[in-house]
Amino acid sequence: MSSMIILATYLGGLVLMGLYFSRREKSTADFFKAGGRIPWWAAGLSIFGTQLSAITFMAIPAKSYATDWTWFILNMTIVLVAPLIVFLFLPFYRRLNVTTAYEYIEKRFNVVLRVLASAMFMVFQFARIGIVLYLPSIALSVVTGINIQFCIMIMALLSIAYTVMGGIEAVIWTDVIQVIVLLGGALLVLFTIPAHIQHGFGGMINIALDADKLRIFDFHFSLKSPTFWVLVFGGIGANLISYGSDQTVIQRYLTTRSENDAARGIWTNAILTIPASLIFFGLGTALYTFYRSHPEALNISTEMTDAIFPWYIASQLPAGVVGLLIAGIFAAAMSSLDSSMNSVATAFTTDFYKRFKPSAEDQICLKIARIVTVVVGTCGMCFALAMATWDIQSLWTEFSKYIGLLGGGLGGLFILAVFTKQANSRGAIVGLSASALLQYILEVNHIVHGVLFAATGMISCVVVGYIASVIIPGKKRDLTGLTLYTLKNKKRRER
């Protein structure tokens, strides 16, 4: 009972935060960009929470529990991508004074590609919302015995409530709290497990080494398994998509006071990813050693590896701590869910409604954004309910695959826009089409591992799109300030 009281108090507090920030949401600038009031560290923590979320809290420990640390490399690629985002992508979004990343695409190419890119983003977010709703619902179901479908509906309705009321500002500040709860809960478990292993931490390491659970590098050549190079190239591709073309992240860049603050937020996220990955991969290994030492404690199906962490919480921790840890799992999910809903509302209102009805009053646009938030959350909830009936062995693997399938071509479109002067709208459309066809062929024939879809999607879009642009001439456009080579020569950092 005490665990449920703690959880209910936490979730109720999030709704109250949404109510508090609703007093500030007087315009679309407030609802979408928080009026530029967000400090850099809060933006960085929000980016971190948005990108990692429940996939970190549950699926990564499940992955290292079931296998080893080879997937750790995937997370580390953000350190390679961060400087590219800070120095090459960020200036375009800040200096062009856009609300969505896809406004830049229209300036660079045309409105057709803007609408197409925005629609692709929204489709991906529907899938993402389903996953981040489904994962924590497994946890609550394991701990309380409540059925997963009911848990999904509770999560969705609470998230919709505070996101509709408080906009991006409520989303970011709840993300800050949720990241603290998320990391604090994981550390609490990680430091308590060795006490239940013979010879403590040293015994835990020995068990892990004997089972080859600490392997990080797999250098054998195969495009069909998660080897080192597959994870490196796949991770770089996935991070370029997420940090260079994903509205949920780019929107954080636009909520800070300056370009410099946005850059510091990006670096905060990249640096925080390193210790966070160590914590969550370590947690999976620690759980393996615990159940290796106490096999009688493992009473859930071995096929439900994504539920291994919540099962430990429910069966091994005292009641009050259980409530805190389950709150951490909910925090992990909601930090992604609220971001997806707000960003889809931003994209729809800006790239569709306001774009084709420019005379619409700002207050009408604000109402549209809130309505879309409710619709998106409801659709995501329905998708999660459908997922609850599917047989999925690892949600992290599936999520990594769908990032590439749905976002690879989109990432390639932004690379064409930023890094080439020759690319035109016709060539870009050909590139996107070729990328989609290639992704379909790769998926149907199982030619490469799913984590590579991000890289194959981007590369095919860029190569085919560039060649097609050279062959098929397009309408001449003024590219001043719209490519890396024509970016206006003004001071990088705003004062």
C-alpha positions as CSV (number, residue, x, y, z in Angstrom):
1,M,0.0,0.0,0.0
2,S,2.8,2.4,0.9
3,S,4.4,1.9,-2.6
4,M,1.1,2.8,-4.3
5,I,0.8,5.9,-2.1
6,I,4.3,7.0,-3.1
7,L,3.6,6.4,-6.8
8,A,0.2,8.1,-6.7
9,T,1.8,11.1,-4.9
10,Y,4.5,11.3,-7.6
11,L,2.1,11.1,-10.5
12,G,-0.3,13.6,-8.9
13,G,2.7,16.0,-8.5
14,L,3.4,15.9,-12.2
15,V,-0.2,16.9,-13.0
16,L,0.0,19.8,-10.5
17,M,3.2,21.0,-12.2
18,G,1.3,21.0,-15.5
19,L,-1.4,23.1,-13.8
20,Y,1.2,25.5,-12.4
21,F,2.8,26.1,-15.8
22,S,-0.5,26.5,-17.6
23,R,-0.7,30.0,-16.2
24,R,2.3,31.0,-18.4
25,E,1.0,29.4,-21.6
26,K,-0.6,32.5,-23.2
27,S,0.7,32.0,-26.8
28,T,2.1,29.4,-29.2
29,A,5.6,30.8,-28.5
30,D,5.1,29.8,-24.8
31,F,3.5,26.4,-25.6
32,F,6.1,25.5,-28.2
33,K,9.3,27.3,-27.1
34,A,8.7,28.3,-23.5
35,G,9.4,31.9,-24.5
36,G,13.1,31.2,-24.5
37,R,13.1,31.0,-20.7
38,I,14.8,27.5,-20.2
39,P,18.3,27.4,-18.7
40,W,20.9,25.4,-20.6
41,W,21.2,22.7,-17.9
42,A,17.5,22.1,-17.8
43,A,17.4,21.8,-21.6
44,G,20.3,19.3,-21.5
45,L,18.6,17.1,-18.8
46,S,15.4,17.3,-20.8
47,I,17.2,16.1,-24.0
48,F,18.7,13.3,-22.0
49,G,15.4,12.2,-20.5
50,T,13.6,12.5,-23.8
51,Q,16.1,10.3,-25.7
52,L,16.8,7.6,-23.1
53,S,13.6,7.3,-21.1
54,A,12.0,3.9,-20.3
55,I,14.2,2.3,-23.0
56,T,17.1,3.1,-20.8
57,F,15.5,2.2,-17.5
58,M,14.2,-1.2,-18.5
59,A,15.3,-2.4,-21.9
60,I,19.1,-1.7,-21.5
61,P,19.4,-3.6,-18.2
62,A,17.3,-6.4,-19.9
63,K,19.7,-6.4,-22.8
64,S,22.9,-6.6,-20.7
65,Y,21.2,-9.2,-18.5
66,A,20.4,-11.4,-21.4
67,T,23.6,-10.8,-23.4
68,D,26.6,-8.7,-22.6
69,W,28.0,-5.1,-23.0
70,T,28.4,-5.1,-26.8
71,W,25.5,-2.7,-27.2
72,F,27.2,-0.2,-24.9
73,I,29.1,1.1,-28.0
74,L,25.8,2.2,-29.5
75,N,25.2,4.7,-26.7
76,M,28.8,6.0,-26.8
77,T,28.4,7.2,-30.4
78,I,26.6,10.4,-29.1
79,V,30.0,11.6,-28.0
80,L,31.1,11.5,-31.7
81,V,27.9,13.1,-33.0
82,A,27.5,15.9,-30.4
83,P,30.2,18.2,-32.0
84,L,28.7,17.8,-35.4
85,I,25.3,18.9,-34.1
86,V,26.7,21.8,-32.1
87,F,28.9,23.3,-34.9
88,L,27.0,22.2,-38.1
89,F,23.3,21.8,-37.4
90,L,22.5,24.0,-34.4
91,P,23.3,27.3,-36.1
92,F,20.7,26.8,-38.8
93,Y,17.9,26.2,-36.3
94,R,18.8,29.1,-34.1
95,R,19.6,31.7,-36.7
96,L,16.7,31.0,-39.0
97,N,14.3,31.6,-36.0
98,V,12.2,28.6,-36.8
99,T,9.7,26.7,-34.6
100,T,10.1,23.3,-36.2
101,A,13.1,21.7,-38.0
102,Y,10.9,21.2,-41.1
103,E,10.5,25.0,-41.6
104,Y,14.2,24.9,-42.5
105,I,13.4,22.2,-45.1
106,E,10.9,24.4,-46.8
107,K,13.4,27.3,-46.9
108,R,16.0,25.0,-48.4
109,F,13.8,23.0,-50.8
110,N,10.1,23.5,-50.9
111,V,6.8,23.1,-49.0
112,V,6.2,19.6,-50.4
113,L,9.3,18.3,-48.7
114,R,8.5,20.2,-45.5
115,V,5.1,18.6,-45.2
116,L,6.6,15.1,-46.1
117,A,9.4,15.4,-43.6
118,S,7.0,16.6,-40.8
119,A,4.6,13.8,-41.6
120,M,7.4,11.2,-41.4
121,F,8.4,12.6,-38.0
122,M,4.9,12.3,-36.7
123,V,4.5,8.7,-37.9
124,F,7.7,7.7,-36.1
125,Q,6.5,9.5,-32.9
126,F,3.3,7.4,-32.9
127,A,5.4,4.3,-32.8
128,R,7.7,5.7,-30.1
129,I,4.8,6.7,-27.9
130,G,3.5,3.1,-28.1
131,I,6.8,1.7,-26.9
132,V,7.3,4.1,-24.0
133,L,3.8,3.5,-22.8
134,Y,4.1,-0.2,-23.1
135,L,7.4,-0.7,-21.2
136,P,6.5,0.9,-17.8
137,S,3.1,-0.8,-18.0
138,I,4.9,-4.1,-17.9
139,A,6.6,-2.9,-14.7
140,L,3.4,-1.8,-13.0
141,S,1.7,-5.0,-14.0
142,V,4.4,-7.2,-12.6
143,V,4.5,-5.2,-9.3
144,T,0.8,-4.7,-8.7
145,G,-0.9,-7.5,-10.6
146,I,-3.0,-4.9,-12.5
147,N,-3.4,-5.8,-16.1
148,I,-1.1,-4.1,-18.6
149,Q,-4.0,-2.6,-20.7
150,F,-5.3,-0.7,-17.6
151,C,-1.7,0.5,-16.7
152,I,-1.2,1.8,-20.3
153,M,-4.4,3.9,-20.1
154,I,-3.5,5.4,-16.7
155,M,0.0,6.4,-18.0
156,A,-1.4,7.9,-21.2
157,L,-4.2,9.9,-19.5
158,L,-1.9,11.4,-16.8
159,S,0.7,12.4,-19.4
160,I,-1.9,14.0,-21.7
161,A,-3.2,16.0,-18.8
162,Y,0.0,17.8,-17.7
163,T,1.3,18.2,-21.3
164,V,-2.0,19.8,-22.5
165,M,-2.0,22.2,-19.6
166,G,1.7,23.2,-19.3
167,G,3.1,22.9,-22.8
168,I,6.9,22.5,-23.4
169,E,7.8,24.4,-20.2
170,A,5.9,21.8,-18.1
171,V,7.4,19.0,-20.2
172,I,11.0,20.2,-19.7
173,W,10.7,20.8,-15.9
174,T,9.0,17.5,-15.3
175,D,11.8,15.9,-17.4
176,V,14.3,17.4,-15.0
177,I,12.6,15.9,-12.0
178,Q,12.1,12.6,-13.9
179,V,15.8,12.3,-14.8
180,I,16.8,12.8,-11.1
181,V,14.3,10.1,-10.1
182,L,15.4,7.8,-12.9
183,L,19.1,7.9,-12.1
184,G,18.6,7.9,-8.4
185,G,16.5,4.8,-8.5
186,A,18.9,2.9,-10.7
187,L,21.9,3.8,-8.5
188,L,20.0,2.7,-5.4
189,V,19.5,-0.8,-6.9
190,L,23.0,-1.0,-8.3
191,F,24.6,-0.3,-5.0
192,T,22.4,-2.7,-3.0
193,I,22.7,-5.8,-5.2
194,P,26.4,-6.7,-4.3
195,A,25.3,-7.1,-0.6
196,H,23.3,-10.1,-1.7
197,I,26.2,-11.7,-3.6
198,Q,28.8,-14.0,-2.0
199,H,32.1,-11.9,-1.6
200,G,30.2,-8.8,-2.5
201,F,31.3,-6.7,-5.5
202,G,34.3,-8.9,-6.2
203,G,32.1,-11.9,-6.3
204,M,29.8,-10.2,-8.7
205,I,32.6,-9.3,-11.1
206,N,33.9,-12.9,-11.0
207,I,30.5,-14.3,-11.8
208,A,30.1,-11.9,-14.7
209,L,33.6,-12.6,-16.1
210,D,33.0,-16.4,-15.9
211,A,29.8,-16.0,-18.0
212,D,31.5,-13.6,-20.4
213,K,29.0,-10.9,-19.4
214,L,31.4,-8.0,-19.6
215,R,32.4,-8.3,-23.2
216,I,32.2,-4.9,-25.0
217,F,34.0,-5.4,-28.3
218,D,32.9,-7.9,-31.0
219,F,35.2,-7.4,-34.0
220,H,34.1,-10.3,-36.1
221,F,32.7,-9.3,-39.5
222,S,29.0,-9.6,-39.9
223,L,26.3,-7.2,-41.1
224,K,23.6,-9.3,-39.6
225,S,24.6,-9.3,-35.9
226,P,25.4,-6.4,-33.5
227,T,29.2,-6.4,-34.0
228,F,31.4,-3.4,-33.1
229,W,31.3,-1.7,-36.5
230,V,27.6,-2.4,-37.0
231,L,26.9,-0.6,-33.7
232,V,29.3,2.3,-34.4
233,F,27.9,3.1,-37.8
234,G,24.3,2.3,-36.8
235,G,24.7,4.5,-33.6
236,I,26.2,7.4,-35.5
237,G,23.3,7.2,-38.0
238,A,20.6,6.9,-35.3
239,N,22.1,9.9,-33.3
240,L,22.4,12.1,-36.4
241,I,18.7,11.4,-37.1
242,S,17.7,12.1,-33.5
243,Y,19.8,15.2,-32.8
244,G,19.8,16.6,-36.3
245,S,16.3,16.1,-37.6
246,D,14.0,15.0,-34.7
247,Q,11.7,17.8,-33.6
248,T,11.5,16.4,-30.0
249,V,15.2,17.2,-29.5
250,I,15.5,20.2,-31.8
251,Q,12.6,21.9,-29.9
252,R,14.8,21.9,-26.8
253,Y,17.5,23.9,-28.8
254,L,14.9,26.6,-29.4
255,T,13.7,27.0,-25.7
256,T,17.0,28.3,-24.4
257,R,18.1,32.0,-24.3
258,S,20.9,31.7,-26.8
259,E,22.7,29.5,-29.3
260,N,25.5,29.1,-26.7
261,D,23.1,27.9,-24.1
262,A,21.6,25.4,-26.6
263,A,25.1,24.1,-27.3
264,R,25.8,23.6,-23.6
265,G,22.6,21.7,-23.3
266,I,23.7,19.3,-26.1
267,W,27.0,18.8,-24.4
268,T,25.3,18.2,-21.1
269,N,23.2,15.4,-22.6
270,A,26.3,13.8,-24.4
271,I,28.4,13.8,-21.2
272,L,25.6,12.5,-19.0
273,T,25.1,9.6,-21.4
274,I,28.5,8.1,-20.4
275,P,27.8,7.6,-16.7
276,A,24.2,6.8,-17.3
277,S,25.1,4.0,-19.7
278,L,27.6,2.6,-17.2
279,I,24.9,2.6,-14.6
280,F,22.2,0.8,-16.7
281,F,24.5,-1.7,-18.4
282,G,26.0,-2.4,-15.0
283,L,22.5,-2.9,-13.5
284,G,21.7,-5.6,-16.1
285,T,25.0,-7.4,-15.3
286,A,24.3,-7.1,-11.5
287,L,20.8,-8.5,-12.0
288,Y,22.4,-11.5,-13.9
289,T,24.8,-12.2,-11.1
290,F,22.1,-11.9,-8.5
291,Y,19.8,-14.5,-10.2
292,R,22.8,-16.7,-11.0
293,S,23.5,-16.7,-7.2
294,H,19.8,-17.0,-6.3
295,P,18.1,-18.9,-9.1
296,E,15.1,-19.7,-6.9
297,A,14.2,-16.0,-6.9
298,L,13.6,-16.0,-10.6
299,N,10.0,-16.9,-11.0
300,I,9.0,-14.9,-14.2
301,S,9.2,-16.3,-17.7
302,T,12.7,-16.3,-19.1
303,E,11.1,-15.0,-22.3
304,M,10.0,-11.7,-20.5
305,T,13.5,-10.3,-20.3
306,D,12.2,-6.7,-20.5
307,A,10.5,-7.4,-17.2
308,I,13.6,-8.5,-15.3
309,F,14.3,-5.2,-13.6
310,P,10.7,-4.6,-12.4
311,W,10.5,-8.2,-11.2
312,Y,13.6,-7.6,-9.0
313,I,12.1,-4.4,-7.7
314,A,8.8,-6.2,-6.8
315,S,10.3,-9.3,-5.3
316,Q,13.4,-8.1,-3.5
317,L,13.0,-4.6,-2.3
318,P,11.0,-3.2,0.7
319,A,7.6,-1.7,0.0
320,G,8.5,2.0,0.3
321,V,11.5,1.6,-2.0
322,V,9.4,-0.3,-4.5
323,G,7.2,2.8,-4.8
324,L,10.2,5.0,-5.4
325,L,11.6,2.7,-8.1
326,I,8.4,2.2,-9.9
327,A,8.1,6.0,-9.9
328,G,11.5,6.0,-11.6
329,I,10.2,3.7,-14.3
330,F,7.2,5.9,-14.8
331,A,9.5,9.0,-14.9
332,A,11.5,7.3,-17.6
333,A,8.5,6.7,-19.7
334,M,6.8,10.1,-19.2
335,S,10.0,12.0,-20.0
336,S,9.7,10.7,-23.6
337,L,5.9,10.5,-23.8
338,D,5.3,14.1,-23.0
339,S,8.0,15.3,-25.4
340,S,6.6,13.3,-28.2
341,M,3.1,14.6,-27.7
342,N,4.1,18.2,-27.5
343,S,6.5,18.0,-30.5
344,V,3.9,16.3,-32.7
345,A,1.4,19.1,-31.7
346,T,4.1,21.7,-32.6
347,A,4.8,20.0,-35.9
348,F,1.1,19.7,-36.9
349,T,0.1,23.2,-35.8
350,T,3.2,24.9,-37.4
351,D,3.8,22.7,-40.5
352,F,0.2,22.0,-41.5
353,Y,-2.4,24.2,-39.8
354,K,-0.6,27.5,-39.6
355,R,1.4,27.0,-42.8
356,F,-1.8,26.6,-44.9
357,K,-3.8,29.1,-42.8
358,P,-1.3,31.9,-42.1
359,S,-4.1,34.3,-41.1
360,A,-5.1,32.1,-38.1
361,E,-5.1,33.9,-34.8
362,D,-2.4,32.8,-32.3
363,Q,-5.1,31.8,-29.7
364,I,-6.8,29.5,-32.3
365,C,-3.4,27.9,-33.0
366,L,-2.9,27.3,-29.3
367,K,-6.2,25.6,-29.0
368,I,-5.4,23.4,-32.1
369,A,-2.1,22.5,-30.4
370,R,-3.8,21.3,-27.3
371,I,-6.4,19.3,-29.2
372,V,-3.7,17.6,-31.3
373,T,-1.9,16.8,-28.0
374,V,-4.9,14.9,-26.8
375,V,-5.4,13.1,-30.2
376,V,-1.7,12.1,-30.4
377,G,-1.7,10.8,-26.8
378,T,-4.9,8.8,-27.5
379,C,-3.6,7.3,-30.7
380,G,-0.3,6.4,-29.0
381,M,-2.3,4.7,-26.2
382,C,-4.1,2.6,-28.8
383,F,-0.8,1.6,-30.4
384,A,0.6,0.6,-27.0
385,L,-2.6,-1.5,-26.3
386,A,-2.0,-3.3,-29.6
387,M,1.7,-3.9,-28.7
388,A,0.7,-5.6,-25.5
389,T,-0.7,-8.4,-27.6
390,W,2.5,-8.9,-29.7
391,D,5.4,-11.2,-29.1
392,I,8.4,-8.9,-28.8
393,Q,11.6,-10.3,-27.3
394,S,13.6,-7.1,-26.9
395,L,11.9,-3.7,-27.2
396,W,15.3,-1.9,-27.4
397,T,16.3,-3.9,-30.5
398,E,12.9,-3.2,-32.1
399,F,13.1,0.5,-31.2
400,S,16.6,0.8,-32.7
401,K,15.4,-0.9,-35.9
402,Y,12.4,1.4,-36.3
403,I,14.5,4.5,-35.8
404,G,16.3,3.5,-39.0
405,L,13.3,2.3,-40.9
406,L,11.3,5.5,-40.3
407,G,14.0,8.1,-39.8
408,G,16.9,7.1,-42.1
409,G,15.7,8.9,-45.1
410,L,14.7,11.9,-43.1
411,G,18.2,12.2,-41.6
412,G,19.6,11.9,-45.2
413,L,17.3,14.8,-46.3
414,F,18.8,17.1,-43.6
415,I,22.3,16.1,-44.6
416,L,21.6,16.9,-48.2
417,A,20.1,20.3,-47.2
418,V,23.0,21.3,-44.9
419,F,26.1,19.9,-46.6
420,T,25.4,20.4,-50.3
421,K,24.6,23.4,-52.5
422,Q,23.8,21.2,-55.5
423,A,20.9,19.3,-53.9
424,N,17.5,20.4,-55.1
425,S,13.9,19.4,-54.2
426,R,13.5,17.0,-57.1
427,G,16.7,15.2,-56.3
428,A,15.8,15.1,-52.6
429,I,12.4,13.5,-53.4
430,V,14.1,10.8,-55.5
431,G,16.6,10.3,-52.7
432,L,13.9,9.8,-50.1
433,S,12.0,7.4,-52.4
434,A,15.2,5.3,-53.1
435,S,15.9,5.2,-49.4
436,A,12.4,3.9,-48.6
437,L,12.7,1.2,-51.2
438,L,16.1,0.1,-50.0
439,Q,14.9,0.0,-46.4
440,Y,12.0,-2.2,-47.5
441,I,14.3,-4.6,-49.4
442,L,16.8,-4.8,-46.4
443,E,14.0,-5.5,-43.9
444,V,12.1,-8.1,-46.0
445,N,15.2,-10.0,-46.9
446,H,17.0,-9.6,-43.6
447,I,20.2,-8.5,-45.3
448,V,21.6,-6.4,-42.4
449,H,21.0,-6.0,-38.7
450,G,18.2,-3.6,-37.9
451,V,20.4,-1.2,-36.1
452,L,22.1,-0.4,-39.4
453,F,18.9,0.8,-41.0
454,A,19.6,4.4,-39.8
455,A,22.9,4.4,-41.6
456,T,21.7,2.7,-44.8
457,G,18.7,5.0,-44.9
458,M,20.7,8.1,-44.6
459,I,23.5,7.1,-47.0
460,S,21.2,5.9,-49.7
461,C,19.1,9.1,-49.5
462,V,22.2,11.3,-49.7
463,V,24.0,9.5,-52.5
464,V,20.9,9.0,-54.7
465,G,19.5,12.4,-53.9
466,Y,22.8,14.1,-54.8
467,I,23.2,12.3,-58.1
468,A,19.5,12.9,-59.0
469,S,20.0,16.6,-58.2
470,V,22.9,16.8,-60.6
471,I,21.0,14.9,-63.4
472,I,17.6,16.6,-62.8
473,P,18.0,20.4,-62.6
474,G,15.8,22.2,-60.2
475,K,14.5,25.7,-59.8
476,K,17.3,28.1,-58.8
477,R,17.0,29.3,-55.2
478,D,18.8,31.8,-53.0
479,L,20.7,29.6,-50.6
480,T,22.2,32.4,-48.5
481,G,22.3,31.2,-44.9
482,L,20.8,27.8,-45.8
483,T,23.8,25.6,-46.3
484,L,27.1,25.0,-44.5
485,Y,28.9,26.9,-47.3
486,T,26.5,29.9,-47.4
487,L,25.8,30.4,-43.8
488,K,25.8,34.1,-43.0
489,N,29.0,35.2,-41.5
490,K,27.8,36.6,-38.2
491,K,28.9,36.0,-34.7
492,R,28.2,32.4,-33.7
493,R,26.8,33.1,-30.3
494,E,24.0,35.4,-29.6
495,R,24.4,37.7,-26.7
